[in-house]
Amino acid sequence: YLRAGGVVEDLGLRRFGYREVDSVGWAWLGNGGESLLFRASVEQTADDIARFSKRDASAYRELIAVALKAVELQGYYASGPPGRPSLGTVAAGLRMMAGNRKLRSTLAGLMTGTAAEAILSTFESEQMRGAFASIATILGAPTAEGSALALLGTSSLHGAGAARPIGGMGGLVLALEKCLTSYGGTARTGVGH
């Protein structure tokens, strides 16, 4: 999600040593040894899903088409002040929503439903249900209202691709610390409450 959010560019973290390498994508491994590979390509991902369910592959394509629009809508909001989006941001979002009934209905369901319900109603294979259940837990309890938004999780992979920081997450933390200190901030570790 770091790549999709633009934090590296916004903070200029490459000036502070942040480096990354492209990743093939995300993998899910099932209890029986089966696997699913979510790649940057929607079609390659859908082909992998089709090994378990052609219906799920089709449902995934439809979901991602809407999810990418939702990410675009989020991008309009994220481009301005978070507390008070500009009139231009609001207008762009309203235009997008008004012109796309599928987007409106899908987002309404995802914002109010639970991830557990959405997963069960969207996918039939245990593999896709398992993969999305694991994705959903990243955001919290899959039984909480509004947690169905987790079904949009793989859209960042399809929109921005995936990367791994060189040096692992420690490489990211080190670049963030260098950025902070360059602006006069102080990073403290191991400090008691």
C-alpha positions in Angstrom: 0.0 0.0 0.0 3.0 2.3 0.4 3.5 2.5 -3.3 -0.1 3.2 -4.0 -0.3 5.9 -1.4 2.5 8.0 -2.8 4.3 8.5 0.5 7.7 7.7 -0.9 7.4 10.5 -3.5 5.6 12.9 -1.2 8.4 12.7 1.5 11.2 12.3 -1.0 12.3 9.1 0.7 14.7 8.1 -2.1 16.9 11.1 -1.1 17.2 9.4 2.3 18.2 6.0 1.0 14.9 4.3 0.4 15.1 1.7 -2.4 12.6 -0.9 -3.5 12.4 -3.7 -6.0 9.3 -4.7 -8.0 7.5 -7.8 -6.7 5.6 -10.3 -8.7 2.6 -9.7 -6.5 1.0 -11.3 -3.5 0.6 -15.0 -2.8 -2.0 -16.9 -0.8 -1.3 -20.4 0.4 -4.0 -22.8 1.5 -4.0 -25.5 4.1 -4.0 -28.2 1.4 -0.9 -26.7 -0.4 -2.9 -24.9 -3.0 -1.9 -21.3 -4.0 -3.2 -18.2 -5.6 -1.0 -15.5 -7.1 -2.4 -12.0 -7.2 -0.3 -10.2 -9.9 -0.3 -6.6 -11.2 -2.2 -8.0 -14.2 -5.9 -8.5 -13.6 -6.0 -11.0 -16.4 -3.1 -13.1 -15.1 -4.7 -13.0 -11.6 -8.1 -14.0 -13.0 -6.4 -16.9 -15.0 -5.0 -18.2 -11.7 -8.3 -17.9 -10.0 -10.0 -19.8 -12.8 -8.1 -22.9 -11.8 -10.5 -23.1 -8.9 -13.6 -21.4 -10.2 -14.4 -19.7 -13.5 -17.3 -18.0 -11.8 -14.9 -16.5 -9.2 -12.5 -15.4 -12.0 -15.4 -13.5 -13.6 -16.6 -12.1 -10.3 -13.0 -10.9 -9.6 -12.7 -9.1 -12.9 -16.0 -7.3 -12.1 -15.0 -6.4 -8.6 -11.6 -5.0 -9.7 -13.2 -2.9 -12.5 -15.3 -1.2 -9.7 -12.4 -1.2 -7.2 -10.1 0.7 -9.6 -12.8 3.3 -10.0 -13.1 3.5 -6.2 -9.4 4.0 -5.9 -9.6 6.8 -8.4 -12.3 8.4 -6.4 -10.2 8.0 -3.3 -7.3 9.7 -5.2 -9.5 12.8 -5.7 -10.1 13.0 -2.0 -6.5 12.3 -1.0 -5.2 15.0 -3.3 -6.6 17.8 -1.1 -6.8 18.6 2.6 -8.4 15.7 4.4 -10.6 17.7 6.7 -12.1 19.9 4.0 -12.0 18.6 0.5 -12.1 21.3 -2.1 -15.2 21.9 -4.2 -13.4 20.6 -7.2 -12.6 17.4 -5.3 -16.2 17.0 -4.2 -17.5 17.8 -7.7 -15.2 15.3 -9.4 -16.3 12.6 -6.9 -20.0 13.4 -7.5 -19.6 13.3 -11.3 -17.9 9.9 -11.1 -20.5 8.5 -8.7 -23.5 9.9 -10.7 -22.3 8.4 -13.9 -21.7 4.9 -12.6 -24.6 3.0 -11.0 -22.5 -0.1 -10.5 -19.9 1.9 -8.6 -22.5 3.5 -6.4 -24.3 0.2 -5.5 -21.0 -1.7 -4.9 -19.5 1.0 -2.7 -22.7 1.3 -0.7 -22.7 -2.4 0.0 -19.0 -2.5 0.8 -19.2 0.5 3.2 -22.1 -1.0 5.2 -21.6 -4.8 4.9 -19.2 -7.1 6.6 -16.2 -8.6 4.9 -17.5 -12.1 5.9 -20.8 -11.5 4.1 -19.3 -9.9 1.1 -16.7 -12.7 0.6 -19.4 -15.4 0.9 -21.7 -13.7 -1.5 -19.0 -12.8 -4.1 -16.9 -16.0 -4.3 -17.8 -19.7 -4.4 -14.4 -21.4 -4.1 -12.8 -22.0 -0.7 -9.5 -20.8 -2.2 -10.9 -17.3 -3.0 -12.8 -17.1 0.2 -9.6 -18.0 2.1 -7.5 -15.5 0.3 -9.9 -12.7 0.9 -10.5 -13.7 4.5 -6.8 -13.3 5.1 -6.8 -9.9 3.2 -9.8 -8.8 5.2 -8.1 -9.4 8.6 -5.5 -6.8 7.8 -8.1 -4.1 8.2 -9.7 -5.5 11.3 -12.5 -8.0 12.2 -14.2 -9.4 9.1 -17.5 -9.4 11.0 -17.5 -5.6 11.6 -19.8 -3.3 9.7 -18.0 -1.6 6.9 -15.2 -4.2 6.8 -16.4 -5.3 3.4 -14.2 -2.5 2.0 -11.4 -5.1 2.4 -12.6 -6.6 -0.9 -11.0 -3.5 -2.6 -7.6 -4.5 -1.1 -6.0 -6.0 -4.2 -6.9 -3.0 -6.3 -3.7 -1.2 -5.1 -1.7 -4.1 -6.6 -3.5 -3.8 -9.9 -3.2 0.0 -9.9 0.3 0.6 -8.6 2.0 -2.8 -8.6 3.8 -4.3 -5.7 7.3 -3.7 -4.4 9.5 -4.8 -1.5 11.8 -2.4 0.3 15.5 -3.2 0.0 16.6 -3.9 3.6 13.0 -5.0 4.5 10.7 -2.8 6.5 13.8 -1.7 8.4 15.0 0.0 5.2 11.7 2.0 5.1 12.0 2.9 8.8 15.6 4.1 8.4 14.6 6.3 5.4 11.7 7.7 7.4 14.0 8.5 10.4 16.5 10.3 8.1 13.7 12.3 6.6 12.4 13.3 10.0 15.8 14.3 11.3 16.5 16.3 8.2 13.5 18.5 9.1 14.7 18.9 12.7 12.7 16.1 14.2 14.0 13.6 16.7 13.4 9.9 16.6 13.4 8.1 20.0 13.4 4.4 20.4 13.4 2.3 23.5 11.9 5.1 25.5 9.6 4.1 28.4 6.1 5.6 28.7 
